[in-house]
């Protein structure tokens, strides 16, 4: 997986979580508490003590959605096939939505950092975290 340059608002206080170069989309169900949240995604990108929600993936229509989260922050990634392979976007998120109050007292929501993503398929039997 190749992640392009993160596009980040200058008022965004945190940098995005680094994503792995190699991922594995497993066929085993991913469960959070008692809810099925998709299928298992490896590797986990948060340390075990910060891992509040298991990472997971699922398919909606023709788009694959991946989520890594520690319960408070994380990264969403979605991609689909195109003429040039698998392409999509990554978006870093937190549970706190930042905003800026302008001089005219209007509020501007500060967007989350995003980055373009390109993936290539590699089939093999065992997974080793990159």
C-alpha positions in Angstrom: 0.0 0.0 0.0 1.3 3.4 -0.9 0.0 6.5 0.9 0.4 9.9 -0.7 1.0 13.2 1.0 -1.4 14.0 3.8 -3.5 17.1 3.1 -3.9 18.7 6.5 -5.5 22.0 7.6 -3.0 24.3 9.3 -5.3 24.4 12.3 -5.4 20.7 12.7 -3.4 19.9 15.9 -2.6 16.2 15.3 -0.8 14.4 12.6 -2.3 11.3 11.0 -1.5 7.8 12.3 1.1 6.1 10.1 -0.3 3.3 8.0 1.5 0.0 7.2 2.9 -0.8 3.8 1.4 -4.3 3.8 -2.1 -5.2 5.0 -4.0 -8.5 5.2 -7.8 -8.7 4.7 -8.8 -11.8 6.6 -12.0 -13.8 6.2 -12.6 -14.1 10.0 -15.3 -12.1 11.6 -14.2 -9.0 13.6 -16.3 -8.4 16.8 -16.5 -5.4 19.1 -18.2 -6.3 22.4 -21.0 -8.4 20.9 -21.4 -6.6 17.5 -20.0 -7.9 14.3 -18.1 -4.9 12.7 -16.7 -6.6 9.6 -13.8 -8.9 9.0 -10.4 -8.9 10.6 -7.7 -6.5 9.2 -4.1 -6.9 10.0 -1.8 -5.5 11.2 -3.2 -3.6 14.2 -1.6 -0.1 14.1 -2.2 0.9 17.7 -0.3 -0.5 20.7 -2.3 -3.1 22.6 -2.9 -0.7 25.5 -4.5 1.8 23.1 -6.4 -0.7 21.0 -10.0 -0.1 22.0 -11.7 -1.4 18.9 -10.5 -4.2 16.7 -9.5 -3.1 13.2 -11.9 -4.3 10.5 -12.8 -4.2 6.9 -16.1 -4.6 4.9 -17.4 -4.2 1.4 -20.2 -1.8 0.4 -21.3 -1.9 -3.2 -18.0 -1.8 -5.1 -15.9 -0.1 -2.3 -13.8 -1.7 0.3 -13.8 0.1 3.7 -11.0 -0.3 6.3 -11.0 1.0 9.8 -8.2 1.2 12.4 -9.2 2.8 15.7 -8.2 2.9 19.3 -11.8 4.0 20.2 -10.9 7.7 20.2 -8.9 8.2 17.0 -7.9 6.3 14.0 -7.8 6.0 10.2 -10.6 5.2 7.7 -9.5 4.0 4.3 -11.7 3.2 1.4 -10.7 2.0 -2.1 -12.2 0.5 -5.2 -10.8 -0.9 -8.5 -10.0 1.4 -11.4 -8.1 1.1 -14.7 -4.9 1.7 -12.8 -5.5 -0.8 -10.0 -6.9 -0.2 -6.5 -7.1 3.5 -5.6 -8.8 5.4 -2.8 -8.4 7.8 0.1 -7.4 7.6 3.8 -8.8 9.9 6.4 -7.4 10.4 9.9 -10.1 11.0 12.5 -10.6 11.7 16.2 -13.7 11.8 18.4 -13.3 15.6 18.8 -14.5 17.7 15.9 -12.4 20.8 15.7 -13.9 24.1 14.6 -12.7 27.7 14.1 -14.9 30.7 15.0 -14.3 33.4 12.4 -14.4 37.2 13.0 -17.9 37.4 11.7 -18.8 34.7 14.3 -19.5 32.0 11.8 -18.1 28.6 12.5 -15.9 26.7 10.1 -15.4 23.0 10.7 -11.8 22.0 10.4 -11.5 19.0 8.0 -9.7 15.9 9.0 -6.4 15.1 7.3 -6.8 13.0 4.1 -4.4 11.3 1.7 -4.6 9.5 -1.6 -3.9 5.7 -1.4 -2.9 3.2 -4.0 -2.9 -0.6 -3.4 -1.7 -3.6 -5.2 -2.8 -7.2 -4.6 -0.4 -9.7 -3.4 -1.6 -13.2 -2.7 0.3 -15.4 -0.2 -0.5 -17.8 2.5 1.1 -16.3 5.6 1.2 -12.7 6.8 4.2 -10.9 8.2 3.7 -7.3 9.5 5.8 -4.9 7.5 
